């Protein structure tokens, strides 16, 4: 079973996902998860410092 690979596109990290969105690879999906988890943590810490 071979999977057709598409070239990595940095816009994928910012694009919203839907039910029919295809991830380029498992690594790209993991990178997107880590990036948005980091952004969420940084925003949470920043909002915590404002209060």
BELSUL-V267719 format. One record per residue. N is the residue number from 1. OMEGA is omega in whole degrees, 0 to 359 (none if undefined). BURIAL is b if it has 9 or more other ideal C-beta (glycine too) atoms within 8 Angstrom, else e. Layout:
n=N omega=OMEGA burial=BURIAL
n=N omega=OMEGA burial=BURIAL
This chain:
n=1 omega=178 burial=e
n=2 omega=180 burial=e
n=3 omega=178 burial=e
n=4 omega=180 burial=e
n=5 omega=176 burial=e
n=6 omega=179 burial=e
n=7 omega=182 burial=e
n=8 omega=179 burial=e
n=9 omega=183 burial=e
n=10 omega=179 burial=e
n=11 omega=179 burial=e
n=12 omega=182 burial=b
n=13 omega=182 burial=e
n=14 omega=184 burial=e
n=15 omega=176 burial=e
n=16 omega=181 burial=e
n=17 omega=175 burial=e
n=18 omega=181 burial=e
n=19 omega=183 burial=e
n=20 omega=179 burial=e
n=21 omega=179 burial=e
n=22 omega=178 burial=e
n=23 omega=180 burial=b
n=24 omega=178 burial=b
n=25 omega=178 burial=e
n=26 omega=179 burial=e
n=27 omega=178 burial=e
n=28 omega=178 burial=b
n=29 omega=178 burial=b
n=30 omega=178 burial=e
n=31 omega=180 burial=b
n=32 omega=179 burial=b
n=33 omega=181 burial=e
n=34 omega=180 burial=e
n=35 omega=183 burial=b
n=36 omega=174 burial=e
n=37 omega=177 burial=e
n=38 omega=178 burial=e
n=39 omega=180 burial=e
n=40 omega=179 burial=e
n=41 omega=179 burial=e
n=42 omega=177 burial=e
n=43 omega=178 burial=e
n=44 omega=179 burial=e
n=45 omega=179 burial=e
n=46 omega=178 burial=e
n=47 omega=178 burial=e
n=48 omega=179 burial=e
n=49 omega=180 burial=e
n=50 omega=184 burial=e
n=51 omega=none burial=e
